[in-house]
């Protein structure tokens, strides 16, 4: 799973199949969706004890992705990387 923490104009330049595209300023609106997608990906993996699926956070310059990863960690999603 990937999360794109970038404005719409930047998102159109780097669309990723299956990604959740949203500006950082709307991050909290999408946190439940991130959790649901992670749970679905983990369930599809078979083993409930398996490592969580990868979560990559991407933005054009790296500022918003770093902020999004920090916010994800605050929300208990510690395996996100930017």
C-alpha positions as CSV (number, residue, x, y, z in Angstrom):
1,X,0.0,0.0,0.0
2,X,1.2,3.5,-0.6
3,X,0.0,6.9,0.4
4,X,0.6,10.0,-1.6
5,X,0.9,13.0,0.6
6,X,0.9,15.6,-2.2
7,X,-1.4,18.2,-3.7
8,X,-3.6,17.2,-6.6
9,X,-1.3,18.7,-9.3
10,X,1.7,16.8,-8.0
11,X,-0.4,13.6,-7.6
12,X,-1.2,13.7,-11.3
13,X,2.5,13.6,-12.1
14,X,3.2,10.4,-10.2
15,X,0.0,8.3,-10.1
16,X,0.7,4.9,-8.4
17,X,-1.7,2.0,-9.1
18,X,-3.6,1.1,-5.9
19,X,-2.3,4.2,-4.0
20,X,-4.4,6.4,-1.9
21,X,-3.8,9.9,-3.3
22,X,-4.6,12.7,-0.9
23,X,-3.0,16.1,0.1
24,X,-1.5,16.1,3.6
25,X,-3.9,18.8,4.7
26,X,-6.6,16.1,4.4
27,X,-4.6,13.4,6.1
28,X,-7.0,12.8,9.1
29,X,-9.9,12.3,6.7
30,X,-8.2,9.3,5.2
31,X,-6.7,7.7,8.3
32,X,-9.6,5.2,8.6
33,X,-9.1,4.3,4.9
34,X,-5.4,3.6,5.5
35,X,-6.2,1.4,8.4
36,X,-8.9,-0.5,6.4
37,X,-6.5,-1.1,3.5
38,X,-3.7,-2.3,5.7
39,X,-6.1,-4.7,7.4
40,X,-7.4,-6.0,4.1
41,X,-3.8,-6.4,2.8
42,X,-2.8,-8.3,6.0
43,X,-5.9,-10.5,5.7
44,X,-5.1,-11.3,2.1
45,X,-1.6,-12.3,3.2
46,X,-3.0,-15.3,5.2
47,X,-1.1,-15.3,8.4
48,X,-2.4,-13.0,11.2
49,X,1.1,-13.1,12.7
50,X,2.8,-12.0,9.5
51,X,4.6,-8.7,9.3
52,X,2.3,-5.8,8.3
53,X,2.2,-5.0,4.5
54,X,4.5,-2.2,3.3
55,X,3.3,1.3,3.6
56,X,5.2,3.9,1.5
57,X,4.4,7.6,1.8
58,X,5.4,9.7,-1.2
59,X,5.4,13.4,-2.0
60,X,7.1,15.6,-4.5
61,X,9.8,17.1,-2.1
62,X,9.6,14.9,0.9
63,X,8.3,17.4,3.4
64,X,4.6,16.3,3.6
65,X,5.6,12.6,3.4
66,X,7.8,13.0,6.5
67,X,4.9,14.8,8.3
68,X,2.5,12.0,7.2
69,X,4.8,9.3,8.5
70,X,5.1,11.0,11.8
71,X,1.3,11.3,12.0
72,X,0.9,7.6,11.1
73,X,3.3,6.7,13.9
74,X,1.3,8.8,16.3
75,X,-1.7,6.8,15.2
76,X,0.0,3.5,15.9
77,X,1.1,2.6,12.4
78,X,4.8,2.3,13.0
79,X,5.9,0.6,9.8
80,X,5.3,3.5,7.4
81,X,8.3,4.9,5.5
82,X,8.8,7.9,3.2
